[in-house]
Amino acid sequence: MYGADYDGCIAEAYCLADDEWLEETRNEISDKSRLATTLFVLFLGQFGAHRFYAGKAETALSMLALAVPSWLTLWYPLGRLFLLVLAVWILVDAIAVISGQMKDSEGKLIKKWQIG
């Protein structure tokens, strides 16, 4: 299928480009701790603490702006609806953090479990 001299590379340039891509991918791991991010999302997720930690201040402020009115108007059906939306957002973020798919503000994956 690939020819007699196939050794995993189709062409020399392709192999070189693939090796460079692999090296770049290794360097795209965030310095942020996945353990800290997980703890933030589990205990302070409604306030966007995990997003503040990851450097995503805009979306963290959006979560905060959704949480405060939701809790203040919990007696009103619209407040409960906003709280439900926030809960789904937190659940999605928690799954992303725990599975190692969440990225920081620089687009790097938060993968390391160690703090520090």
C-alpha positions as CSV (number, residue, x, y, z in Angstrom):
1,M,0.0,0.0,0.0
2,Y,2.7,2.5,0.9
3,G,5.6,1.1,-1.0
4,A,8.6,-1.0,-0.1
5,D,10.6,1.7,1.7
6,Y,7.7,2.9,3.9
7,D,9.0,3.5,7.5
8,G,6.1,5.5,8.8
9,C,6.8,8.6,6.7
10,I,5.4,9.4,3.3
11,A,8.2,11.9,2.6
12,E,11.1,13.4,4.5
13,A,9.4,16.9,4.7
14,Y,6.2,15.3,6.0
15,C,8.1,13.5,8.8
16,L,10.0,16.7,9.7
17,A,6.8,18.7,9.8
18,D,5.1,16.0,11.9
19,D,8.0,16.0,14.4
20,E,7.8,19.8,14.7
21,W,4.1,19.6,15.3
22,L,4.6,17.0,18.0
23,E,7.2,19.2,19.7
24,E,4.9,22.2,19.6
25,T,2.1,20.1,21.0
26,R,4.2,19.1,24.0
27,N,5.0,22.8,24.6
28,E,1.3,23.7,24.6
29,I,0.6,22.5,28.1
30,S,-0.4,25.2,30.6
31,D,1.5,26.0,33.8
32,K,-1.9,26.1,35.6
33,S,-2.7,23.2,37.9
34,R,-5.5,20.9,36.9
35,L,-6.0,20.0,40.6
36,A,-6.5,23.7,41.5
37,T,-8.8,24.2,38.6
38,T,-10.8,21.2,39.5
39,L,-11.2,22.4,43.1
40,F,-12.2,25.8,42.0
41,V,-14.8,24.5,39.6
42,L,-16.3,22.2,42.2
43,F,-16.4,24.6,45.1
44,L,-16.5,28.1,43.6
45,G,-17.7,27.3,40.0
46,Q,-20.8,29.4,40.2
47,F,-18.6,32.5,40.7
48,G,-16.3,31.6,37.8
49,A,-13.3,31.1,40.1
50,H,-11.9,28.4,37.8
51,R,-12.1,30.7,34.8
52,F,-10.4,33.6,36.7
53,Y,-7.6,31.1,37.6
54,A,-7.3,30.0,34.0
55,G,-7.0,33.7,32.9
56,K,-10.4,33.8,31.2
57,A,-11.6,36.9,33.0
58,E,-14.3,37.8,30.4
59,T,-16.2,34.5,30.8
60,A,-15.6,34.4,34.5
61,L,-17.3,37.8,34.8
62,S,-20.1,36.5,32.7
63,M,-20.6,33.6,35.1
64,L,-20.5,36.0,38.1
65,A,-22.9,38.3,36.4
66,L,-25.3,35.3,35.9
67,A,-24.8,34.0,39.4
68,V,-25.5,37.1,41.5
69,P,-28.9,38.0,39.9
70,S,-29.9,34.3,39.9
71,W,-29.4,34.0,43.6
72,L,-31.0,37.4,44.3
73,T,-34.1,36.5,42.3
74,L,-34.3,32.8,43.3
75,W,-37.9,33.3,44.3
76,Y,-38.8,34.4,40.8
77,P,-39.0,31.7,38.0
78,L,-36.6,33.6,35.8
79,G,-34.0,33.5,38.6
80,R,-34.3,29.7,38.7
81,L,-34.0,29.5,35.0
82,F,-30.7,31.5,35.1
83,L,-29.5,29.3,37.9
84,L,-30.2,26.2,35.8
85,V,-28.3,27.7,32.9
86,L,-25.4,28.4,35.2
87,A,-25.5,24.9,36.6
88,V,-25.3,23.4,33.1
89,W,-22.4,25.7,32.3
90,I,-20.6,24.6,35.5
91,L,-21.2,21.0,34.7
92,V,-19.7,21.3,31.2
93,D,-16.7,23.2,32.6
94,A,-16.3,20.5,35.4
95,I,-16.2,17.7,32.8
96,A,-13.8,19.7,30.6
97,V,-11.4,20.4,33.6
98,I,-11.5,16.8,35.0
99,S,-10.9,15.3,31.5
100,G,-8.0,17.7,30.8
101,Q,-9.7,19.4,27.9
102,M,-10.0,22.9,29.4
103,K,-7.6,25.5,28.0
104,D,-6.2,28.6,29.7
105,S,-6.3,32.1,28.3
106,E,-3.3,31.4,26.0
107,G,-5.0,28.3,24.4
108,K,-2.8,25.8,26.3
109,L,-4.4,22.7,27.8
110,I,-4.5,22.5,31.6
111,K,-3.2,19.0,32.0
112,K,-0.8,19.0,35.0
113,W,-2.2,17.8,38.3
114,Q,0.6,19.2,40.4
115,I,0.2,22.5,42.1
116,G,3.1,24.9,41.8
